[in-house]
Amino acid sequence: MDDFGMTVLFIDRKGREIEIELLDEWPPKLEARHDGKKIGHLDFDEYRDMAVLESADVKQEYQKAGIGTRMFKELVEVNEDVYVPNRLWSSATGHDYYLSIEGAALVNACIRDGILTNANEAPY
């Protein structure tokens, strides 16, 4: 996996075949599908010459099945130079990008599983 524009199939924790597509564009964009229907995404935006996570979502009925984590895993295998919002950022600090409770849980799970590291947290 050394290029953008790839598709990966995997079986989630609930036994469903999930397709993850890393679209051929910069900043990165990933989409997850089940039976042809879009069920999740990771969208990044360019911020100070970095690709920072702007939006992440997995439909509620597909959450807690490893789909968001797998999207991050596939992306980092292709390009580890992607960032998630700094955990100190919030709307109160004037940043446009910050983690929701669900987003923080996903990022923390990816750090716990070794997919992301603290170095993937945007530095400013």
Backbone as JSON Lines, residues from 0, in Angstrom:
{"i":0,"aa":"M","n":[0.84,-1.18,0.0],"ca":[0.0,0.0,0.0],"c":[0.88,1.24,0.0]}
{"i":1,"aa":"D","n":[1.25,1.7,-1.18],"ca":[2.15,2.83,-1.25],"c":[1.58,3.95,-2.09]}
{"i":2,"aa":"D","n":[0.29,3.95,-2.31],"ca":[-0.3,4.97,-3.15],"c":[-1.72,5.25,-2.7]}
{"i":3,"aa":"F","n":[-2.18,6.45,-3.04],"ca":[-3.57,6.8,-2.77],"c":[-4.45,6.17,-3.85]}
{"i":4,"aa":"G","n":[-5.73,6.14,-3.62],"ca":[-6.66,5.57,-4.56],"c":[-6.79,4.07,-4.42]}
{"i":5,"aa":"M","n":[-6.71,3.56,-3.21],"ca":[-6.78,2.12,-2.98],"c":[-8.08,1.76,-2.26]}
{"i":6,"aa":"T","n":[-8.44,0.49,-2.36],"ca":[-9.6,-0.04,-1.66],"c":[-9.17,-1.29,-0.89]}
{"i":7,"aa":"V","n":[-9.63,-1.38,0.35],"ca":[-9.31,-2.51,1.22],"c":[-10.61,-3.1,1.73]}
{"i":8,"aa":"L","n":[-10.69,-4.43,1.73],"ca":[-11.83,-5.13,2.31],"c":[-11.4,-5.76,3.62]}
{"i":9,"aa":"F","n":[-12.27,-5.7,4.63],"ca":[-11.99,-6.4,5.88],"c":[-13.31,-6.78,6.54]}
{"i":10,"aa":"I","n":[-13.23,-7.71,7.47],"ca":[-14.4,-8.15,8.22],"c":[-14.37,-7.44,9.57]}
{"i":11,"aa":"D","n":[-15.44,-6.72,9.88],"ca":[-15.47,-5.99,11.15],"c":[-15.79,-6.94,12.3]}
{"i":12,"aa":"R","n":[-15.81,-6.42,13.52],"ca":[-16.02,-7.24,14.71],"c":[-17.39,-7.9,14.76]}
{"i":13,"aa":"K","n":[-18.31,-7.44,13.92],"ca":[-19.65,-8.03,13.88],"c":[-19.82,-8.95,12.68]}
{"i":14,"aa":"G","n":[-18.71,-9.27,12.0],"ca":[-18.75,-10.22,10.9],"c":[-19.19,-9.66,9.56]}
{"i":15,"aa":"R","n":[-19.28,-8.33,9.43],"ca":[-19.71,-7.72,8.18],"c":[-18.49,-7.4,7.31]}
{"i":16,"aa":"E","n":[-18.64,-7.59,6.0],"ca":[-17.57,-7.22,5.09],"c":[-17.66,-5.72,4.82]}
{"i":17,"aa":"I","n":[-16.58,-5.01,5.16],"ca":[-16.53,-3.56,5.03],"c":[-15.48,-3.21,3.99]}
{"i":18,"aa":"E","n":[-15.83,-2.29,3.13],"ca":[-14.91,-1.78,2.11],"c":[-14.45,-0.4,2.55]}
{"i":19,"aa":"I","n":[-13.14,-0.19,2.58],"ca":[-12.57,1.12,2.89],"c":[-11.85,1.62,1.66]}
{"i":20,"aa":"E","n":[-12.23,2.81,1.23],"ca":[-11.6,3.41,0.06],"c":[-10.84,4.65,0.48]}
{"i":21,"aa":"L","n":[-9.57,4.68,0.14],"ca":[-8.74,5.86,0.33],"c":[-8.74,6.58,-1.01]}
{"i":22,"aa":"L","n":[-9.45,7.69,-1.06],"ca":[-9.62,8.39,-2.33],"c":[-8.31,9.04,-2.77]}
{"i":23,"aa":"D","n":[-8.15,9.18,-4.06],"ca":[-6.92,9.72,-4.64],"c":[-6.98,11.25,-4.62]}
{"i":24,"aa":"E","n":[-6.79,11.82,-3.42],"ca":[-6.8,13.27,-3.3],"c":[-6.03,13.69,-2.05]}
{"i":25,"aa":"W","n":[-5.66,14.95,-2.03],"ca":[-4.98,15.53,-0.87],"c":[-5.69,16.8,-0.5]}
{"i":26,"aa":"P","n":[-5.96,17.06,0.75],"ca":[-5.72,16.21,1.91],"c":[-6.54,14.93,1.85]}
{"i":27,"aa":"P","n":[-6.13,13.91,2.64],"ca":[-6.76,12.59,2.55],"c":[-8.26,12.59,2.85]}
{"i":28,"aa":"K","n":[-8.91,11.64,2.23],"ca":[-10.34,11.39,2.47],"c":[-10.54,9.89,2.35]}
{"i":29,"aa":"L","n":[-11.17,9.3,3.35],"ca":[-11.47,7.87,3.33],"c":[-12.97,7.68,3.49]}
{"i":30,"aa":"E","n":[-13.49,6.65,2.85],"ca":[-14.9,6.3,3.0],"c":[-15.01,4.81,3.3]}
{"i":31,"aa":"A","n":[-15.93,4.48,4.19],"ca":[-16.23,3.08,4.51],"c":[-17.62,2.77,3.98]}
{"i":32,"aa":"R","n":[-17.75,1.56,3.39],"ca":[-19.04,1.14,2.83],"c":[-19.35,-0.28,3.26]}
{"i":33,"aa":"H","n":[-20.62,-0.54,3.39],"ca":[-21.12,-1.89,3.63],"c":[-22.27,-2.12,2.67]}
{"i":34,"aa":"D","n":[-22.2,-3.2,1.91],"ca":[-23.2,-3.51,0.89],"c":[-23.45,-2.32,-0.05]}
{"i":35,"aa":"G","n":[-22.38,-1.59,-0.38],"ca":[-22.47,-0.47,-1.3],"c":[-22.92,0.84,-0.7]}
{"i":36,"aa":"K","n":[-23.34,0.84,0.57],"ca":[-23.81,2.06,1.22],"c":[-22.68,2.69,2.03]}
{"i":37,"aa":"K","n":[-22.54,4.0,1.93],"ca":[-21.54,4.7,2.73],"c":[-21.97,4.66,4.2]}
{"i":38,"aa":"I","n":[-21.06,4.17,5.05],"ca":[-21.38,4.06,6.48],"c":[-20.43,4.86,7.36]}
{"i":39,"aa":"G","n":[-19.38,5.44,6.74],"ca":[-18.45,6.23,7.54],"c":[-17.43,6.93,6.67]}
{"i":40,"aa":"H","n":[-16.72,7.87,7.31],"ca":[-15.68,8.6,6.59],"c":[-14.66,9.2,7.55]}
{"i":41,"aa":"L","n":[-13.49,9.51,7.02],"ca":[-12.48,10.36,7.66],"c":[-12.15,11.42,6.62]}
{"i":42,"aa":"D","n":[-12.3,12.68,6.99],"ca":[-11.96,13.79,6.1],"c":[-10.9,14.64,6.77]}
{"i":43,"aa":"F","n":[-9.88,14.99,6.03],"ca":[-8.8,15.83,6.54],"c":[-8.83,17.16,5.8]}
{"i":44,"aa":"D","n":[-8.29,18.19,6.43],"ca":[-8.19,19.5,5.83],"c":[-6.76,19.97,5.97]}
{"i":45,"aa":"E","n":[-6.33,20.83,5.07],"ca":[-4.97,21.36,5.17],"c":[-4.98,22.52,6.16]}
{"i":46,"aa":"Y","n":[-4.12,22.43,7.15],"ca":[-4.01,23.43,8.2],"c":[-2.52,23.65,8.44]}
{"i":47,"aa":"R","n":[-2.03,24.85,8.12],"ca":[-0.62,25.18,8.31],"c":[0.29,24.1,7.69]}
{"i":48,"aa":"D","n":[-0.01,23.74,6.45],"ca":[0.78,22.76,5.68],"c":[0.72,21.35,6.25]}
{"i":49,"aa":"M","n":[-0.28,21.05,7.06],"ca":[-0.46,19.7,7.6],"c":[-1.86,19.21,7.21]}
{"i":50,"aa":"A","n":[-2.01,17.9,7.12],"ca":[-3.33,17.3,6.94],"c":[-3.86,16.98,8.33]}
{"i":51,"aa":"V","n":[-4.88,17.73,8.76],"ca":[-5.46,17.56,10.1],"c":[-6.88,17.04,9.96]}
{"i":52,"aa":"L","n":[-7.22,16.07,10.79],"ca":[-8.57,15.5,10.78],"c":[-9.6,16.6,10.98]}
{"i":53,"aa":"E","n":[-10.5,16.7,10.02],"ca":[-11.56,17.71,10.09],"c":[-12.88,17.07,10.54]}
{"i":54,"aa":"S","n":[-13.12,15.86,10.06],"ca":[-14.4,15.23,10.32],"c":[-14.25,13.71,10.28]}
{"i":55,"aa":"A","n":[-14.88,13.05,11.23],"ca":[-14.89,11.58,11.27],"c":[-16.28,11.15,11.68]}
{"i":56,"aa":"D","n":[-16.76,10.12,11.03],"ca":[-18.09,9.64,11.39],"c":[-18.24,8.19,10.95]}
{"i":57,"aa":"V","n":[-18.88,7.4,11.8],"ca":[-19.32,6.06,11.46],"c":[-20.77,5.99,11.94]}
{"i":58,"aa":"K","n":[-21.66,5.55,11.05],"ca":[-23.07,5.46,11.44],"c":[-23.22,4.66,12.73]}
{"i":59,"aa":"Q","n":[-24.16,5.07,13.55],"ca":[-24.33,4.51,14.88],"c":[-24.41,2.99,14.89]}
{"i":60,"aa":"E","n":[-25.13,2.4,13.97],"ca":[-25.29,0.95,13.97],"c":[-24.0,0.21,13.58]}
{"i":61,"aa":"Y","n":[-22.97,0.96,13.14],"ca":[-21.69,0.35,12.77],"c":[-20.57,0.71,13.75]}
{"i":62,"aa":"Q","n":[-20.89,1.51,14.75],"ca":[-19.87,1.91,15.71],"c":[-19.47,0.76,16.62]}
{"i":63,"aa":"K","n":[-18.29,0.88,17.19],"ca":[-17.72,-0.12,18.12],"c":[-17.43,-1.45,17.43]}
{"i":64,"aa":"A","n":[-17.22,-1.4,16.1],"ca":[-16.92,-2.62,15.34],"c":[-15.53,-2.56,14.71]}
{"i":65,"aa":"G","n":[-14.75,-1.52,15.02],"ca":[-13.39,-1.42,14.52],"c":[-13.24,-0.71,13.18]}
{"i":66,"aa":"I","n":[-14.31,-0.1,12.69],"ca":[-14.27,0.51,11.36],"c":[-13.46,1.8,11.35]}
{"i":67,"aa":"G","n":[-13.71,2.7,12.29],"ca":[-12.95,3.95,12.36],"c":[-11.48,3.68,12.6]}
{"i":68,"aa":"T","n":[-11.19,2.74,13.49],"ca":[-9.8,2.37,13.77],"c":[-9.14,1.82,12.52]}
{"i":69,"aa":"R","n":[-9.83,0.98,11.79],"ca":[-9.25,0.39,10.58],"c":[-9.01,1.46,9.51]}
{"i":70,"aa":"M","n":[-9.91,2.46,9.41],"ca":[-9.68,3.53,8.45],"c":[-8.37,4.25,8.77]}
{"i":71,"aa":"F","n":[-8.15,4.56,10.07],"ca":[-6.89,5.2,10.45],"c":[-5.7,4.29,10.14]}
{"i":72,"aa":"K","n":[-5.83,3.02,10.43],"ca":[-4.73,2.07,10.19],"c":[-4.34,2.07,8.71]}
{"i":73,"aa":"E","n":[-5.31,1.99,7.83],"ca":[-5.03,1.96,6.4],"c":[-4.39,3.27,5.94]}
{"i":74,"aa":"L","n":[-4.86,4.39,6.45],"ca":[-4.3,5.69,6.07],"c":[-2.86,5.82,6.53]}
{"i":75,"aa":"V","n":[-2.57,5.47,7.77],"ca":[-1.22,5.63,8.33],"c":[-0.24,4.7,7.63]}
{"i":76,"aa":"E","n":[-0.7,3.55,7.14],"ca":[0.19,2.67,6.39],"c":[0.66,3.31,5.09]}
{"i":77,"aa":"V","n":[-0.16,4.18,4.53],"ca":[0.17,4.86,3.28],"c":[0.92,6.16,3.55]}
{"i":78,"aa":"N","n":[0.48,6.89,4.58],"ca":[1.08,8.19,4.89],"c":[0.94,8.45,6.38]}
{"i":79,"aa":"E","n":[2.03,8.29,7.11],"ca":[1.97,8.5,8.56],"c":[2.02,9.96,8.93]}
{"i":80,"aa":"D","n":[2.18,10.85,7.95],"ca":[2.28,12.28,8.21],"c":[0.9,12.94,8.17]}
{"i":81,"aa":"V","n":[-0.02,12.38,8.94],"ca":[-1.35,12.97,9.11],"c":[-1.54,13.25,10.59]}
{"i":82,"aa":"Y","n":[-2.39,14.22,10.87],"ca":[-2.54,14.68,12.24],"c":[-3.99,14.7,12.68]}
{"i":83,"aa":"V","n":[-4.16,14.56,13.98],"ca":[-5.46,14.74,14.6],"c":[-5.4,16.03,15.41]}
{"i":84,"aa":"P","n":[-6.54,16.65,15.69],"ca":[-6.51,17.88,16.46],"c":[-5.83,17.68,17.82]}
{"i":85,"aa":"N","n":[-5.1,18.69,18.23],"ca":[-4.45,18.69,19.52],"c":[-5.52,18.58,20.6]}
{"i":86,"aa":"R","n":[-5.27,17.76,21.6],"ca":[-6.28,17.54,22.65],"c":[-6.54,18.79,23.49]}
{"i":87,"aa":"L","n":[-5.68,19.79,23.37],"ca":[-5.89,21.04,24.1],"c":[-6.74,22.04,23.31]}
{"i":88,"aa":"W","n":[-6.99,21.74,22.04],"ca":[-7.77,22.65,21.22],"c":[-9.25,22.51,21.54]}
{"i":89,"aa":"S","n":[-9.96,23.61,21.46],"ca":[-11.41,23.61,21.62],"c":[-11.94,24.87,20.95]}
{"i":90,"aa":"S","n":[-13.25,25.0,20.89],"ca":[-13.81,26.24,20.34],"c":[-13.42,27.42,21.22]}
{"i":91,"aa":"A","n":[-13.23,27.18,22.52],"ca":[-12.84,28.25,23.44],"c":[-11.41,28.74,23.17]}
{"i":92,"aa":"T","n":[-10.55,27.89,22.61],"ca":[-9.18,28.32,22.3],"c":[-9.09,28.94,20.91]}
{"i":93,"aa":"G","n":[-10.22,29.01,20.21],"ca":[-10.27,29.65,18.9],"c":[-9.85,28.76,17.74]}
{"i":94,"aa":"H","n":[-9.73,27.47,17.97],"ca":[-9.36,26.55,16.9],"c":[-10.6,26.05,16.17]}
{"i":95,"aa":"D","n":[-10.46,25.92,14.87],"ca":[-11.56,25.39,14.07],"c":[-11.68,23.88,14.2]}
{"i":96,"aa":"Y","n":[-10.58,23.21,14.56],"ca":[-10.56,21.76,14.64],"c":[-10.37,21.34,16.09]}
{"i":97,"aa":"Y","n":[-11.26,20.5,16.56],"ca":[-11.12,19.93,17.9],"c":[-11.93,18.65,17.94]}
{"i":98,"aa":"L","n":[-11.6,17.8,18.89],"ca":[-12.22,16.48,18.97],"c":[-13.52,16.5,19.75]}
{"i":99,"aa":"S","n":[-14.51,15.83,19.21],"ca":[-15.74,15.58,19.97],"c":[-15.44,14.47,20.97]}
{"i":100,"aa":"I","n":[-16.37,14.16,21.81],"ca":[-16.19,13.05,22.75],"c":[-15.95,11.75,21.99]}
{"i":101,"aa":"E","n":[-16.74,11.52,20.94],"ca":[-16.58,10.3,20.14],"c":[-15.25,10.32,19.38]}
{"i":102,"aa":"G","n":[-14.87,11.49,18.85],"ca":[-13.61,11.61,18.14],"c":[-12.42,11.35,19.06]}
{"i":103,"aa":"A","n":[-12.5,11.88,20.29],"ca":[-11.43,11.65,21.26],"c":[-11.33,10.16,21.59]}
{"i":104,"aa":"A","n":[-12.47,9.48,21.7],"ca":[-12.46,8.04,21.99],"c":[-11.79,7.28,20.84]}
{"i":105,"aa":"L","n":[-12.09,7.65,19.6],"ca":[-11.48,7.0,18.43],"c":[-9.97,7.24,18.42]}
{"i":106,"aa":"V","n":[-9.56,8.48,18.59],"ca":[-8.13,8.81,18.59],"c":[-7.41,8.08,19.72]}
{"i":107,"aa":"N","n":[-8.0,8.08,20.91],"ca":[-7.37,7.39,22.05],"c":[-7.26,5.89,21.79]}
{"i":108,"aa":"A","n":[-8.27,5.29,21.15],"ca":[-8.19,3.86,20.81],"c":[-7.08,3.61,19.81]}
{"i":109,"aa":"C","n":[-6.93,4.5,18.83],"ca":[-5.86,4.34,17.84],"c":[-4.49,4.51,18.47]}
{"i":110,"aa":"I","n":[-4.36,5.4,19.45],"ca":[-3.09,5.55,20.16],"c":[-2.83,4.31,21.02]}
{"i":111,"aa":"R","n":[-3.84,3.85,21.71],"ca":[-3.71,2.65,22.55],"c":[-3.3,1.43,21.72]}
{"i":112,"aa":"D","n":[-3.85,1.32,20.5],"ca":[-3.55,0.18,19.63],"c":[-2.26,0.36,18.82]}
{"i":113,"aa":"G","n":[-1.58,1.49,18.99],"ca":[-0.33,1.73,18.3],"c":[-0.48,2.17,16.85]}
{"i":114,"aa":"I","n":[-1.68,2.5,16.44],"ca":[-1.92,2.96,15.06],"c":[-1.47,4.42,14.93]}
{"i":115,"aa":"L","n":[-1.84,5.23,15.9],"ca":[-1.39,6.61,15.98],"c":[-0.46,6.73,17.19]}
{"i":116,"aa":"T","n":[0.37,7.74,17.16],"ca":[1.21,8.06,18.31],"c":[0.95,9.5,18.71]}
{"i":117,"aa":"N","n":[1.53,9.92,19.81],"ca":[1.39,11.31,20.21],"c":[1.96,12.24,19.15]}
{"i":118,"aa":"A","n":[2.88,11.75,18.32],"ca":[3.45,12.57,17.25],"c":[2.41,12.89,16.16]}
{"i":119,"aa":"N","n":[1.3,12.14,16.12],"ca":[0.24,12.43,15.16],"c":[-0.72,13.52,15.65]}
{"i":120,"aa":"E","n":[-0.48,14.02,16.85],"ca":[-1.29,15.12,17.37],"c":[-0.72,16.42,16.82]}
{"i":121,"aa":"A","n":[-1.56,17.25,16.24],"ca":[-1.09,18.5,15.64],"c":[-0.33,19.32,16.68]}
{"i":122,"aa":"P","n":[0.84,19.84,16.31],"ca":[1.7,20.5,17.3],"c":[1.27,21.88,17.72]}
{"i":123,"aa":"Y","n":[0.37,22.52,16.99],"ca":[-0.06,23.87,17.37],"c":[-1.45,24.13,16.92]}
